[in-house]
Amino acid sequence: MEWMESISKAVLYMEEHILEDLTVDDIAGHVNISPFYFQKGFAMLCGFTLTDYLRNRRLALAGSDLATGDKKIIDIALKYGYESPDSFTKAFTRFHGVTPSQAKKEQVVLKSFAPLKIKFTLEGGYLMDYKIVKKEEFQVIANAKTFSYENAKEVVPLFWQDHYKEGKGQTVMGVYGINLDPQMGSDSFEYLIADPYNAANPTNDIPSGFEIRTIPAFTWAVFPCKGALPHALQDVNKKIFSEWLPALKEYEFAAGYCVEYYDDPTKYPKGTQDENYYCEIWIPVKQK
């Protein structure tokens, strides 16, 4: 229950400090979880990012304030962290479907966005396959790009699409998808589309746009995924945070790395859409 209780505690903390300039570090630090894994786990369990949650809660509260109070729009904008009426109006209209002026003067329907309530339920009851594997450091050749946690869910798949559209798949097939945030405390992370690289026997010069990276030696929790992408991978990812992690007693996260391993799609009749397609999720762990 430790992980779920931490999420619940974090939600309460956000509600109590909703008018403050909260950062991911503030929230994750309050529950003693690294920002890297807290953001990942929060999005997996709750269905939206921390940034989305805070923005939606503030805009819902702003709507209520405008509809029931007599404060000026600029005062409401400043109260909920917007530096100008313009930026507030754009965000408010996008969320509620009406402008702040309409919400203040007319009887219009506004959207609500209630605080999250984390409920502990008995689920699972089945075995979740995983293995603990010690791996030495290894090198990869990679196409690397930095992303913000705020929009990673949308832009990382586009990064994969661009990788193949630009012909980079001829150099790096994409055996690995690797999240890197070694400090586990920033608002952004690096993502690598990568293949194994043998430094002892390099075959060619490193092409422009690619680089060699070293993944440190770790003890990894390795989770097998079987089924069509992206659903099989998303399902296992969610179970890691909702079922495996809360029940974990002997291990904890070791570092801000997360590796997705993808089997060769050409081995399957329907490629990555095949019901038997195989991939893995690797998470570095250490004993408590």
HUGI-V458053 format. One record per backbone hydrogen bond with DSSP energy under -0.5 kcal/mol. NH is the residue of the N-H (numbers start at 0). CO is the residue of the C=O. E is the energy in kcal/mol with one decimal. If there is no record, write none. Layout:
nh={NH & NH}
co={CO & CO}
e={E & E}
This chain:
nh={1 & 4 & 5 & 6 & 7 & 8 & 9 & 10 & 11 & 12 & 13 & 14 & 15 & 16 & 17 & 19 & 21 & 26 & 27 & 28 & 29 & 30 & 30 & 31 & 32 & 34 & 35 & 37 & 38 & 39 & 40 & 41 & 42 & 43 & 44 & 45 & 46 & 52 & 53 & 54 & 55 & 56 & 57 & 58 & 59 & 60 & 61 & 62 & 63 & 64 & 65 & 66 & 67 & 68 & 75 & 76 & 77 & 78 & 79 & 80 & 81 & 87 & 88 & 89 & 90 & 91 & 92 & 93 & 94 & 95 & 96 & 102 & 103 & 104 & 105 & 107 & 109 & 118 & 120 & 122 & 124 & 128 & 130 & 132 & 132 & 134 & 134 & 137 & 139 & 140 & 141 & 141 & 142 & 143 & 144 & 146 & 148 & 150 & 151 & 153 & 154 & 155 & 157 & 158 & 159 & 160 & 161 & 162 & 163 & 164 & 165 & 166 & 167 & 168 & 169 & 170 & 171 & 174 & 175 & 176 & 177 & 178 & 179 & 180 & 183 & 188 & 189 & 190 & 191 & 192 & 193 & 193 & 194 & 196 & 198 & 200 & 201 & 206 & 209 & 210 & 212 & 214 & 214 & 215 & 217 & 218 & 219 & 219 & 220 & 221 & 221 & 222 & 222 & 223 & 224 & 226 & 228 & 231 & 233 & 234 & 235 & 236 & 237 & 238 & 239 & 240 & 241 & 242 & 243 & 244 & 246 & 247 & 251 & 253 & 254 & 256 & 257 & 258 & 259 & 260 & 260 & 261 & 262 & 266 & 267 & 270 & 272 & 273 & 276 & 278 & 279 & 280 & 281 & 282 & 283 & 284 & 285 & 287}
co={245 & 0 & 1 & 2 & 3 & 4 & 5 & 6 & 7 & 8 & 9 & 10 & 11 & 12 & 14 & 16 & 19 & 22 & 23 & 24 & 25 & 26 & 27 & 28 & 27 & 183 & 183 & 33 & 34 & 35 & 36 & 37 & 38 & 39 & 40 & 41 & 42 & 48 & 49 & 50 & 51 & 52 & 53 & 54 & 55 & 56 & 57 & 58 & 59 & 60 & 61 & 62 & 63 & 64 & 71 & 72 & 73 & 74 & 75 & 77 & 76 & 83 & 84 & 85 & 86 & 87 & 88 & 89 & 90 & 91 & 92 & 98 & 99 & 100 & 101 & 105 & 107 & 116 & 118 & 120 & 122 & 126 & 221 & 130 & 219 & 132 & 217 & 214 & 212 & 194 & 139 & 210 & 192 & 141 & 190 & 188 & 186 & 147 & 148 & 150 & 150 & 151 & 153 & 154 & 155 & 156 & 157 & 158 & 159 & 160 & 161 & 163 & 162 & 162 & 166 & 167 & 167 & 193 & 193 & 259 & 191 & 257 & 189 & 255 & 180 & 146 & 179 & 144 & 177 & 142 & 175 & 191 & 140 & 138 & 196 & 197 & 198 & 204 & 206 & 141 & 139 & 137 & 212 & 213 & 134 & 284 & 132 & 217 & 282 & 130 & 219 & 220 & 280 & 221 & 278 & 276 & 271 & 227 & 229 & 230 & 231 & 232 & 233 & 234 & 235 & 236 & 237 & 238 & 238 & 239 & 242 & 244 & 285 & 283 & 283 & 254 & 178 & 281 & 176 & 258 & 279 & 174 & 277 & 263 & 264 & 267 & 269 & 270 & 273 & 224 & 260 & 222 & 258 & 220 & 256 & 218 & 251 & 249}
e={-0.6 & -2.8 & -1.7 & -2.0 & -2.4 & -2.5 & -2.3 & -2.3 & -2.0 & -2.1 & -2.5 & -2.2 & -2.1 & -1.3 & -1.0 & -2.0 & -2.0 & -2.1 & -3.0 & -2.5 & -1.6 & -0.9 & -0.7 & -0.9 & -2.2 & -1.2 & -0.5 & -2.7 & -2.4 & -1.4 & -2.9 & -2.9 & -2.2 & -2.0 & -2.5 & -2.7 & -1.9 & -2.4 & -2.6 & -2.5 & -2.7 & -2.4 & -2.3 & -2.4 & -2.2 & -2.3 & -2.4 & -2.1 & -1.8 & -2.3 & -2.4 & -2.2 & -1.6 & -1.9 & -2.0 & -2.7 & -2.3 & -2.2 & -1.8 & -1.5 & -2.8 & -1.8 & -2.8 & -2.3 & -2.1 & -3.1 & -2.6 & -2.1 & -1.9 & -3.2 & -2.1 & -2.2 & -1.7 & -2.2 & -2.6 & -1.4 & -0.5 & -0.6 & -0.7 & -0.9 & -0.7 & -0.7 & -1.8 & -0.6 & -2.9 & -0.5 & -2.6 & -2.0 & -2.6 & -2.3 & -0.5 & -3.0 & -2.4 & -0.6 & -1.8 & -3.1 & -2.2 & -0.6 & -0.7 & -1.0 & -2.2 & -2.3 & -0.7 & -1.9 & -1.8 & -2.0 & -2.8 & -2.2 & -1.6 & -2.5 & -2.5 & -1.5 & -1.8 & -0.6 & -1.4 & -1.2 & -2.8 & -0.7 & -2.9 & -2.1 & -2.5 & -3.0 & -3.1 & -2.9 & -1.8 & -2.5 & -2.8 & -3.0 & -2.5 & -2.3 & -2.4 & -0.7 & -1.9 & -2.3 & -0.9 & -1.1 & -0.6 & -0.5 & -1.6 & -1.9 & -2.6 & -3.3 & -0.5 & -0.6 & -1.3 & -0.6 & -3.6 & -0.6 & -3.2 & -3.2 & -0.7 & -0.5 & -2.9 & -0.5 & -3.2 & -2.7 & -2.8 & -2.5 & -2.6 & -2.5 & -2.0 & -2.5 & -2.3 & -2.0 & -2.3 & -1.4 & -2.4 & -2.5 & -2.3 & -3.0 & -0.9 & -1.4 & -2.2 & -2.3 & -0.6 & -1.7 & -1.6 & -2.1 & -2.8 & -0.5 & -2.4 & -3.2 & -1.8 & -1.7 & -1.9 & -1.6 & -1.9 & -1.7 & -1.6 & -2.3 & -2.4 & -2.1 & -3.3 & -2.1 & -0.7 & -3.2 & -2.3 & -2.1}
